[in-house]
């Protein structure tokens, strides 16, 4: 666990930490990376307006780490 913490300390902040996963009318799974919760909510309403089915939305992490 301490090793993971050390890796995260050297990570870079995520520019788009919010992930939205949905299926369009052709049953194709799509995903969007978003910057803010407000942007996430706006896009969710937009895709629902097109008849898409939302599967999940989440805040992925506060930083991303590149592994050697």
C-alpha positions in Angstrom: 0.0 0.0 0.0 2.8 2.4 0.8 4.4 1.7 -2.6 1.1 2.8 -4.3 1.0 6.0 -2.2 4.6 6.8 -3.2 3.6 6.3 -6.9 0.6 8.6 -6.6 2.7 11.3 -4.9 4.6 11.6 -8.2 1.5 11.5 -10.4 0.0 14.4 -12.4 -3.4 15.7 -11.7 -6.1 14.4 -14.1 -7.4 17.1 -16.5 -10.7 15.1 -17.0 -11.3 13.0 -13.9 -15.0 12.3 -14.5 -16.0 9.3 -16.6 -19.5 8.8 -18.2 -20.3 5.5 -19.9 -23.4 5.1 -22.0 -25.0 3.2 -24.9 -26.3 5.0 -27.9 -29.4 4.0 -30.0 -27.3 1.6 -32.1 -26.3 -0.2 -28.9 -22.7 1.1 -29.2 -20.9 1.7 -25.8 -19.5 5.2 -25.6 -17.5 7.0 -22.9 -16.7 10.7 -22.2 -14.0 12.1 -20.0 -15.2 15.4 -18.4 -13.5 18.2 -16.4 -16.2 19.1 -13.9 -19.2 17.6 -12.2 -21.3 20.3 -13.8 -20.1 19.3 -17.2 -20.8 15.7 -16.4 -24.4 16.5 -15.4 -24.9 18.6 -18.6 -23.6 15.8 -20.9 -25.8 13.3 -19.0 -28.9 15.3 -19.7 -27.8 15.7 -23.3 -27.3 12.0 -24.0 -30.5 11.1 -22.2 -32.3 13.6 -24.5 -31.0 11.6 -27.5 -32.5 8.4 -26.0 -29.2 7.0 -24.9 -28.9 4.7 -21.8 -26.5 5.8 -19.1 -24.6 2.9 -17.5 -22.3 4.6 -15.1 -20.6 7.8 -14.1 -17.8 8.2 -11.6 -14.9 10.2 -10.4 -11.9 8.1 -11.4 -9.0 9.6 -9.4 -7.3 12.7 -8.3 -4.1 11.9 -10.2 -2.8 9.6 -12.9 0.5 7.7 -12.7 2.6 6.4 -15.4 4.2 3.0 -14.5 7.7 2.3 -15.7 
